[in-house]
């Protein structure tokens, strides 16, 4: 099955999904596949901008899981300077998280790792504290998140305004 046909079957409404993604600044890439072990996987590009960002990707995770039954979804950001977290959003937590990261990992010249913008070494330490992956149980096609939990991409790196997010579903 071709990647675009698979994405159509995954999202069931490609034009609506693509339209929503365009409004939100996301781009669904044509890389999608179904592995031999019953795992579906897609990659989404997320535009995080030129400054530190916390981007809520919960809707994309829910949409990807819809109609799939029971299993787990792995959410993975394949970057050395970004991570994923489960937090409450819309209440100021995003700003609190970025402020805490800034205090713990200040963008100074004190880092041994020095390529990129000033303080970029701190960005490379982030994944030791904010994991680049999350594994979430899925029941009846719904990610089992707590009432106030949202899946967010945490990106303090101003050097890379576009990130990839891989969503993989494993039946079981």
Buried (B, 14 or more C-beta within 10 A) or exposed (E): EEBEEBBBEBBEEBEEBBEBBEEBEBBBBEBBEBEEEEBBBBBBBBEBEEEBBBBBBBBBBBBBBBEBEEBBBBBBBEBBBBBBBBBBBEEEBBEEBBEEBBEEBEBEEEBEEEEBEEBBBBBBBBBEEBBBBBEBEBEEBBBEBEEEBBBBBBBBBBEBBEBBBBBBBBEE
